[in-house]
Amino acid sequence: MSLEDAFADEPAFVPYLAAGDPNYEASLAYVEALARGGADVIELGLPFSEPIAEGKTIQNAIVRSLEAGMTPTRFFEFVSDLDVEVPIVCMTYYNLIYQYGEDEGPRPFVEKAAEVGIEGFVVPDLPAEEAGPLREACDEFGLDLVFIVAPTTKGERLEKMLDQVSGYVYVQARLGVTGARDDVDDATEESLARLADWDVPKAVGFGIKTGEHAERIVAAGADGIIVGSALVDIVAEGHESGASVDDVADELEAKARELKEGGPPGGTGTSATGTHIIALATLSHIMTAGKRARLDRIGTDEKYVIVPMDHGITMGAVKGLKDIESTIDAVTRGGADSVLTQRGIADRVHPNKNGAGYIVHLNASTTIGPDENDKRMTGTVEDAIRAGADAVSVHINVGSQYEPEQIEDLAALTSEAERYGLPVLAMNYARGPDIDPDDPDYNQAVGHAVRFAEELGADVVKTGYTGDAETFQHVVESTSLPVVIAGGAKGTDEETLAMVRGAMDAGAAGVSMGRSIFQHDDPEKIARAVASVVHDDSNAEDALEAAELAVQA
């Protein structure tokens, strides 16, 4: 199996052990135990007396291996004796590669490595600028050359690595030397983002200790995880305690399964139910990428012009909704990023939305019912997906008597949507017997409403405008979510656009505006004017002019 094959279907689990630690026979058993535990690739260390990239744990393993008689020749015998079916990558230092054989240079070492079945090399002390001869030898014998990219690797050196790397790139999750840690460095996602354009798998190492770490790292975008010190610790503890080789091998196999599957057999982790943690992490990563893509479909550059047209269930077939097909066509031609309806209207939406995004609203009430604030669920995330939705939305009245049930509704919805990578737009309004829009502190309640949405897992939050940019700034600052404003009471075009301008000046991310757009005499033009303010940073006057709308008396 090649390294390319090992990374082809799912994130790869890549454990490391030093060959010959604590002795030849025990080490064979330990490496084979890792393969049984689910390793996709095994990094096998050829000990060197000056391991500059290694922490104390692996340094001690190297000492034990060297004292037990490990040499390059013995290393090749070791690889030949292994009974595993996964690719072996040799991790060693360049002096051993260069000095091997009668002639100086890497070719004899690489030739022998290919002969015994090694698939590639990781050479921590070899700068990319000096890797040409080893790269040439690898090309000659069909082996891969893996580089370690540190958080500080940038510029020309990074480009030279990109030119020469193959198999996978070893992404160093943090600065320093190898060694297990109790947490995962927050810079991992940033490191992966720098390499996003590299057409080679990215495997993260340095500090991974638990299945939870593995899940987080794959969810951050890694194509694999590399684990060394946490496994070498097991070997060291077994050696020091006098444990049998079989017992240590069993523990290594169990640890490998934890890192691959989430916990030892019969434990309380995900493996107790047979769930594959890296598969879950893969799914999480895919869903995260999917959610980002869907957010891009309902907005543009993290700004949103959303036109809700779910009012038919609330108010009936009012102006703009009888011929909803024409209205959808008009507002999306005018620049709406997405439209929103109840799922039953989906067939009327898709042929007319001109490539815009589609949001399915999942709760409702009516103006002729007992209480318009009593929003009830009208569908599920699966229903929305079947209707072709890019996102879902719900309306929540924070502060109303229905708030407890609506908290449960939003929490359940965001949980379900997360499983499918579907964004949630929470329409959170501050409404209730103790909330007065004329109160000078009304913006505090609105800020509470938007924070409510973030706390329950929404991705975008809609709320009412507080009247001016100064008070609305508090609302925007109350959450890290994009905040979009509702249309509010219908006014003149100038008033509508001035409100949008004020919200944007306060830091809003756009609008979710219904009747002010779809009931306009020219929905296309008003949509174009609103989009001009949101996306082009226009003022109200310039937006009216760009949309060819007359100033209203």
N, C-alpha and C positions, 0 to 999 in steps of 0.2 A: 504493500500500500504506500502511495506517495503522500507527501505532506499536503498536496493539493486535495487529494481524496479525503484526508483526515479532517479537513476543515469544510468539506463540501456541503454537508447536509445540516449541521447544527454546530453551535459553538463547541470548540474542542477543549477537552480537559488534558492539560499537559503537565504531569508531575515531573519532579527532578529528584534524583538520588545520585550520590557520588559512587561510581563503580568501585567495588571492593571494600565498601564500608559495612560492617567492621572487618569482614574478611571475604574472600572470594565466594565461597559456597553460600554463606548467609546472604550476601548481596544478590546473588542470582535469584534466590528465593524471594527476596524483597521486591526486586524489579518485576518479577513475574506476578507477584501478588497485586501490584499496581495495575498491571494489565487486566487481571481478573476483576479488579474493582472498577474498571471502566475507562482506563486511560485511552485516549485517542492518539497521543504522541507521547513518547518518553524522552525527556532530556536527561542524558547520562553524562555525568561529570567525569572527565579524565583529570585526575588530581595534578595540580601544579603547586610548587612550593611557595609561590607568592601570589595568592588569589586576591587581587586588589578589589574586585567587585563584591566579595563575599563578606557577610557578617560572621559573627562569632560561631553561630550554629554550624554553618557550612564549612568554615575554616576548620573546626574541630573534626568534622567528617572527613575532610581532606587529609588531615593529620593521621586519623585512624587508617584511612585507605593506604596512604604512603607507607605507614609502619607495617601494614600487612603485605607489602610487596607489590603494590600496583605500579605498573609502568606502561608506556604506550604499547609495547608489544603484548603485555599481559592484557591490556584493555581490549585490543582487537580479538584476543582469544575469548575474553569475557563476552563480547558481543556475539561471537560465533556460537557460544554455548547457550545463549539465551533462547528460551522457548516461548517466544511472543510473536504475535502477528500484527503489531502496530509499528509505525515508523520510529526509528531511533535517531535522535539528534545528539551529536557529540558537542558538549560544552566544555571548552578548554581554552588555554592561553596560547598565544601565537608562537612563543618560543618553542613549545613542544611540537607544534606543526612544522615549523621552519627547520628544526634541527633533526627531524626524523629521516632516516635513510642515509645512504652514502653521499648523496648530493644535497647541498643546502637548497632550501626553497620548499614550498608547500606541496608540490606535485606528488612526491612519493607517499606522503601521509594521506592525501586525498585518494590516491589510487588504491591504497590498502583499505581505507574506509569504505570505498565503493565495493571492494571485493568481499568484505564481511557483511555488507548490507546496511551500512549507515546511510541515512537519507540527507543529512545536512549538518551544518555547524553553527554554533554560537560562539563567538570569540570576543569576550568583553574588552580585551586590551588592544584590539586592532582597529585603528581609526579608519573611517571610510576612505580617507585620502590615500591610505597605504594598502588598501585591500585588493588592488588590481591583480597581483599574481595569484592570490587565493581564489578570487572570482574566476579567473581564467582556468585554473585547475578544476574548480567545481563545474564549470561549463563543459570542460573536456570529458569529465566522468559522470555528468548528469546529476550532480548533487546541488542542494540548495545552500544559500548563505544567508543567515539570519542576523540582522543588526539589532542592537539595543538602542532604543530612542528614549533619552531621558527628558524630563520636563524642560530642561534648559537647552536641548538640542534644537538649533535653529539655523536659518540662513543656508549658506553654501554647504555646510556639513550635512544638513538634512537633505539637500538636493542630491548630494553624492550618495547618500544612503539609498535614496529612492532609485537612483540609476542602477544600483547593484544588488539590492535586496531581492530575495526570492524565498518561497516557502511560506514564511510569515514574518511579521515584524514583532519584536519583543518590546512591548510598550512598558517602560518603567513607570510605575504608578506614582512614585514619589522619589525625592532626592535621597541619596544615602546608599547604604549597602543592603544586601538581601537580609531577610529576617521577618518572621511572622509578627503581625501587629494585631491589636485588639479592635482596630477599626480600619476602614478603607479611606484613603486620602481623597478629599473632595476634588482634587485637581485631575482625577482620572478622566472624567468626561471631557475636560478641557484638552488633555493630552490626546485623547482619541479624536476630538474634533479637528485638531491640527493635521491629522493624517487621513481625514475623511476621503480625500481624493486619491489616496494610494490604492492601486489595484492589487492589493495583497492582504491576506487576513491579518488582523491586529489581535495579538494575544497579550494580555496584561499580566505582569508579574510584580514581585517585590511586595511582600506583606500580606498575601492572601492566606487566611487561616481557617475559615469556616465556610460551610455551604451558603450561609447568608451573604458572606463577602462575595462568593462566586456569583450568586444571583444578582447582587447589586451591580457588579462590574459588567456582566453581560447585558443587564438592563440599560447600562450607560452606553452601550454600543460596541462592546468588545466582541470579537469573533472567537475568543478563547481565553482560558485562564491558565496561568503558570503557577504552580505551587511547589515550593522547595522546602523551606525551613520547617514548616509545620509537619512535613513527613520525615525529614531528617531528625527532628526532635524525637519521634517515635523510635527510630533506630537507636539514637543515643541513649534514651531511657531504657530500652530493652537491653542494650549492651552493658550499661552500668548496673542494672538490677540483676543480671544473670538470667533473664527470661529466655525461654527456648526460641529457636529460630521459627518454629511453627507458630508460637504465640505472637511473636512480633509480626510475622507475615500476615496473620489473621487481623491484627490491629491495623496494619497498613492497608489491607484490602477494605476493611470497614471504613477507614478514614477516606480512602479514595471514593467509596460509595457515598459517603456524606457529602463530599465536595461535588460529586457528579449528580447525586440524587436528593440531597438535602438532609440526611440523617441516618444513623445506623439502623439496621433492620430491627423492627419492633419498637423503634423510638417514637417520640412524639412529634418529630419533624414530618415533612411532607412524604418521606419515603415510607412511613408507616401505612400510608394509603396507596403506595405504589406510584406516586407522582414523581416525575422526572424534573429535578430542580432546574437543570440547564435548559430543558425543554420549556419549562415555565418561564425562565428568564429570557429565552429566545422569543417566546410568545409576547412577553412584556416588552422586549425591545421592538419587535415587529409592530405591536400595538401602539407603542410610543411614536414610532415613525409614521404609522398610519394616522394617528391623531394629528400629528403636525401637518401631514399632507391634507387632511380634511379641514383643519383650521385655515390652511391656505386657500382652500376652495370656497370657504364662506367669507373670506376677507381678502385683502390685498396688502402685503407688507405690514401685517399685524394691525391694519386699520379696517374698519368694518362699516359698510353701508348695507344694512339689513332691512328688508321691507316685509314686515309681518302682514299676512292676509288671512289670519285664522278667525277673523271677526264674524264670518258667516255663522259659526256655531254660537257666537255670543249675541249677535245683533240681527242675524238674518242676512238676506241677500241685499245688502245696502249698496249704495253707489260705488262702483268700481269692482264689485264682486260678482255681479250677475254674469258679465262676460269676463270672467277672471283670466281667461286665456289671453285676451288682448291687453289686459292690465299688466300681467306678468311680462308679456313681450315688451311693453312700453317701458316699464321701470328697469328692466335688465338692459335694454338698449340704451337707456339713459345713464347707466353706470352703477346700478345696484350690484353689490357683490353677491348677494344671496337673497332668496325669498323664503318665506316661512308660512306654512299652512298646517292644518290638520291632515292626517295621513289619507283620509278618504278623498282628498283633492289631488293626490299625487299624479294620477293619470292626466289631469288637466294642466299640471305644472310642467312636467318634463319636456313635452314637445315645444314649449314656448319660452324657456328660460335663457336661451342664447348662451349656454355654457356657464351660467351663474351657478352658485352653490344652492343647495336645498336643505332646509331645516324643517323637521317635523315636530310640531308642538304636541305635547303629550298630556295636557290637562285642560280643563275648560269649565265654564259655567255660563249661564245665560242671563240676559237683562230682564227676562220675564219670570225667572225662577225666584225662589224664596230669598236668596242672598247671593249677589254676584261675586262676593269675596270668597265663597265656598267653592274653591276650584277642586274638581275631581279628576283623577287620572283617566285618560281616554285611550291609552295604548302602552306598549312596552318598547324597549330598545329593539328587540327583534322585529316587532311590527314596523318600526321606523326603517330598519335596514331593508326589510322586504319592500318598503315603499321607495327605496332609492335615496335615503337621507344621507347627507354628509355630516349632520349634527342633529341633536335633539334639544328641545327646550321645554321648560315648565315655568309657570307663573306662581310666585310665592308671595303671600301677604304677611310680611313680618310685623308682628304686633297685633294681628287680628285674633279673634277667638279660634280661628282655624289653623293657627300657626303650628300647634303640636303635630297634627296630622300631616301638614305640609312639610315639616321638618323630616318626618319619616319618609314621605314621598320623594323628596329631593335626595336624601341619603341613599335610599334604595336605587334610585335612578342613576346616580353617579357611580355607584358600585357596579351596576349592570353595564353601564356604558363603558366603564374602564376595561371590562373584560373584552370588549369589542373594539377598543381604540376609538370610540365615537365621542367627539366633543359634546359638552353640555353647556348650553346657554341658560343661565338662571335669570329669570325676570323677577328680581326681588324688589318689592316696593315696601316702603315704610307706611303701613296703613293699619289703623286700629283706634280704639276709643281714647287712648292716651297720647295719640300722635296728632299734632296740629301743624299743618303746612305753613301757617302764619307765625308760628313760634320762632323767635330769633335763633333758637338752637335746633331747628328742624333738620339742619344738615347733619347733626350728630346722629339722629335716628336713621337718616339715609346712609350715612357711613356704616352704621351698625348693620343695616340690611345688606350692603355689598360685602362686608366682611363675613357675614353669615354664609354667603354663597361660597366664598373661598374655603371656609372651615369645613363645609360639607362636600368639597371636591369638584365644584364647577370649574369650567375653563374660561368662560366669558360671563360677565354679569351686566344685566340691563337694569336701569333704575330711572327714577324721575329726576329731572333737572331741578336744582334748588333755587334758580332765579338769577344767579350771577356767578362769574368765574371764581370770585374770592371764596364764597361759601362752598362751591362745588369742589374746589381744590381739596378740602378736607375729605370729601367723599372718595375722590380718586386715591388719595394717600392712605385711605383706610384698608386698601387691599393691594396685592400684587397682581391681581387679575386685570385684564383689559376691561374697562368700564365703557359701556355704550349707553346713550340716553334715549329715553322714550320721547315720542313726539309731543305728548302733553296736549293741552287745549289747542284747538286749531286756531291759528292766527293768520296774519298776512304772510306772504312769502318772505318779506324783509324780516319780520319777527321770527319766523321759523329759522331762517339762515343765521340771524344774529344769535339765536339761542345755540345753534350748532357751533358757531364760532366761539362763543363763550365757553362751552363745554370743552372744545378742543384746546383752548387757551389754558384751561385748568388741568389739562393732561388726559382728557378722555381719549378713547380709542375709536370713537365713531358714534354711529346712531343705530337704533333699531326702531324705525319710524314707520308707522302704519298709515293711519287715515290722512295725515298731512301730505302723504305722497300718493297713495292709491286712490283717494277721493279728489285729488286735484284735477282741475279742468284739463291739464296737460301733464299726466304722470311722468312722461319721459323727460320733459324739461325740468320739472322740479327735482326729479331724481338726479339729473345731470348737475343741477345747481348744488344739491346737498353733497354729491360726490366731489364736486370741485372744492368745497370747504374742507371735507374730510381728507381727501387724497392730494389735493393740490395746494392746500394751505391758503385758499382764497379768503378774502373777506366777503361779507354779504353782498356788497355792491358789485364786486367783480364777478362773483358767482352768478348773480342775476344776469349780468351782461353776457357771460360765457354761455349761459343756457338760453339766451334770447328771450328772457322773461321781462315783461314790462314792470316797472315800479308801480305798485298798487297805491291808489290814493288813500 
